[in-house]
Amino acid sequence: MKIYDTLTGEKREFVPLHEGRVGMYVCGPTTYDYAHIGHARPAIVFDMLRRFFEYRGYDVVLISNITDVDDKIINKARERGEDPIEMAHYYAQEYLRDMDVLRVRRANIIPKATRHIEEIIELVKTLVEKGYAYESDGDVYFSVEKFKDYGKLSHRKLEDMIAGARVEVSEKKRNPMDFALWKAAKPGEPSWPSPWGQGRPGWHIECSAMSMTYLGPTLDIHGGGADLIFPHHENEIAQSEAATGKVFARYWMHVGLVRFEEEKMSKSIGNVFLIRDVLKKYPPEALRIMYINSHYRKPYEFSEKNLEDAKTLVEKIWSTFYSLQKAAEDGEASEEVKKKIEETRERIILALEDDFNTREAMKHYLDFLNFARNLDGEDAKAALDFLKEMDEIFAILPQESSLGIEENLIELILEVRNLLRKEKNYALADKIRDELANLGIKIEDTKNGSLWYRTR
């Protein structure tokens, strides 16, 4: 498998540190509000990447953090008159619930900054002792000039960054590009005791401390949104490699930003679409397909049309799935179907092994879907099994129904509708179909009978 590595600027053959094992760290959200669809893209991309590694037989350990102490959290809590840590933990739980609905499997470990203060302080102490960091009136800063490779991830020169620096001027800093590892306590802010007095961690140090706590000094893959390349990931590299003397991450993967009308989604601009609001109208699989149908590294231009197109694809996939399910019979599939399955599997895997090209993989998936739509008997069963196999990666097929009595009621309504159609009372039959559609229940009449499934 080849992965585009942001650090080297080229596709590189993926070779993990330990054979058969992948250690991934993906930067999670700063939780001071509900998650928007920009948060959903990297979550879905790295969820699929994890699934693909597991499909290929790797043992994957995924760590994805939650920043629960930060300037944005403190400022938002102050506006609301709330406790910042409690507020952050509330939004963290809501974020995880949204991800659950999007079928993003939870990371093996979801560390929070406030629960790793000891590890953070120890890492800062190491940097001070090694001469890479200095204390200034209760703050501790990383000295970027001491780390000779500073700028290597973002491909910037330190002197150019200093010349064009738009960093808040502080007399405490020796260099305008130096960044805070530890911040002295201010009145009313959360703080913890440290060798430099009461304070709290800076944003960048938490990820280094938590990733190395669980994955060791060298990660296989470090991922996140493209907006994190600088300064967040640049600073992570500097402080981590300065502390350990080892390569921090073997591969850096960054997901393109989600834009709306050519602008980055931003709460300050007011062009944010919350995940929970989108899911009132669209099935979660539509968001997954919308992002799967694009290359992860490219910026994504969000529009309602793209969501509508993705919803149409969901309906096509689910319709084919249910049709095959109804037509399937146990037995040996034809050579033609077996050959098509083998070819499609190989093409999907090749696409995903080429810098995780989900867009190309989806083309082959949909081509197979068109081929399989009208299969029956043993061929339908083979096609159905293949779609289930691919869903270990994509997670876009309908989930097992847990509707109980509601499911039985819908089946009863369909029986009544079928009787109306036999009696040629099409007007009433169509009205039942349309009313069910308004409730999020799609009805399709096929050669194998009437099928239904949820669309939201």
C-alpha positions, 0 to 999 in steps of 0.5 A: 500500500502507498500513502501520500506522506505530507512530510516528504510530499510524495507517495510512499510504500507503507511499512509499519514499525511492527509487522502486522500492527498499525499504530494510528493517532488522529487529532480529535475535536476541541469540544465547545459546541456541537460537531459540524460536517467538517468534523465528519470528514476526517472522522469518516476517512480515518474510520474507513482507513482503519477498517481497510487495514483490518480487512487486510489483516492488520492489528490496528490501534487507533488513538483519537484525542479530545481537547477538553481544556483550551482558550475557545472552551474557556471563552465559550464557558465564560460567555455562558456562565458555565464550568468549562470542563463540564461544558467540554465533557458534555460536548465531547459526549455529544460528539461521540454520539454523532460519530456513533450515528455516522457509523464511525467506530470509536477509537481504541482509546479516546484520551482527554487532555485534563486526564493526562496532566501528569504526562504533559508536565513530565514531557514539558520538564524533559524539554526544559531539561534538554534546553529546548524550552524555557520558563518565563513568568509562569509560562513555558515556551518551546524555543523553535530556534533550538530545533533545527528542522522546524518547518519541515512538515509545512515546508516553511523556513523559520526565517520566513515565518518570523518575517511574516509572523502574525503572532500575538506579541509577548514580552515573555517570548524570546522569539515570536514563533515560540509556542506555549507548552504550559500557560500560567493560571489566570483568574477563573480558569482551570489550572493544575499545580506544576513546577512552574506554578499553577497553570494549564497545558498549551494546545500542542503539547497534549497530543504529543504526550497522549500519543506517546503514552499509548503508542510509544515515541514513534507512531506509524500514522499521524492524521488530521485535517489539513488545517492542522499541518501548521502550526499544530502538527509542526509543533508536535513534531518539534516538541516530540522529536526534541524530547525523544531524539526519534522520528515522531511519525512515519507517515503524515496523512491530512484530509482536505478541508470542507468548504461551503461556497469556496469558504472554509466552514467556520462558526465565526462566519456562520456557514456551519452545518451541524451533523445532527441537523443534517441527519434530520433530513438525510441518512448517515450513510449519505454523509459517508458516501458523500465523502467516500466519493471524493479523494481525501486529500482534496478540499471538498466543496459542500452543497445540498446537491451533493448530499441529495446525490449521495442520498440517491446513491444510498437508495440505489445501494439499499434497493439492490441489497434488499432485492438480492436478499429477497432473491438469494438462494444457497448454492454455487454461483455461475462462473460469470458472477464469480469472475466479476466478484473477483475482478471487482474485489481486486480493483477496489483493493488496488484503488484503496492501496493507491493512497486510499483512493476511495473515489476510484474504489466507489466507481468499481463498487457501483459498477458491480452494483449495476451488474448485480441488480437483477441477479437471482438464485445462487448468483444473488447470494454470491453478490449479496455476500460480496457486498457484505464483505465490502461493507467491512470497509465502507459501512454503507449497507443498511444496518440490522433493523431493530424496529420490532412492532414498527417493522411488522406494521410496515409489512402489514401496510405493504400487504394492504397496498399490494391488495389495492394494486391488485384491485387497480386502486393505484391512486390509494396505493400511491398515496400510501407510498408517498405518505410512507416516503414522507415518514422516511420509508422508501417503497420500491416495487420490483420483480421480487415484490415490494421492498422497503427501507429507511431513508433517514 
